[in-house]
């Protein structure tokens, strides 16, 4: 399984949320959504500050960047 990394970012990396071995990019994007939801619930002040959860694969390629501002 490929390794995916998750980071909380603004214009630079803020928090390395670790990595996970996941089946594919879709599962990594789903995991990013769950991480983002938990972040906004626990730290609501992060919303509307241009933070995002960045997902990269083991080669360092960006898979997705999920802005916290778009969460409901």
N, C-alpha and C positions, 0 to 999 in steps of 0.2 A: 504494500500500500504506500502511496506517496505521502510524504511529510508536508504538512501545511503549517505556516507560522501566522500568529495573530498578534497585532500590535495596535494600541491606541495611539493615533497620530493627530497632529495638527499640521504644522508645516514641517515638523520633524517628529521622530519617534518619541513618545512620552512614556509608554508602558509596554514592555514586552509581556504579552499575556501567555506566552508559551507556544508550544506546537502540539500537533496531533496527527497521528497516522489515520488518514481517512480514505475512503474508496475513490473519490473523484472530486472534481471542482464543485459540483452541485452540493455535495455533502459539506464541503468547506464553506460555501456561501451560506448554507443553512446554519452551520455552527456560528458563523460571524453574526448572523441575525440574532441568535440566542444570546451571544456575548453582549451585543449592543443593547438588547432589551434589558439584560441584567444591569448593565452599566447605568442606563438611564433611570432604572428603578432605584438603584442604590445611591447614585450620584446625579440627581436631576439637574444640578447646576452645570453639568457638562453640555446639556442641550443648548442649542443656539450659540455655540462658541466655536463652530467650525471644526469639531472633532469628528473623527471617523475611525472605524475598525478596518484596518488594512490586512488583507490576506495575501500572503505570498507562498509560492510553492518552494520545494527544496532547492530549486535552481535560482531562487530570488525573483522570479517573474511574478508580477502583480496579477492576482486572480480577480480580486474585487476590492473596492474601497466603499464601505457602507457608512455614509454620513449619519451621525446621531440625530441631526436636525430633521431627518425625514421620518423618524419613528413616531408612532402614535401612542 
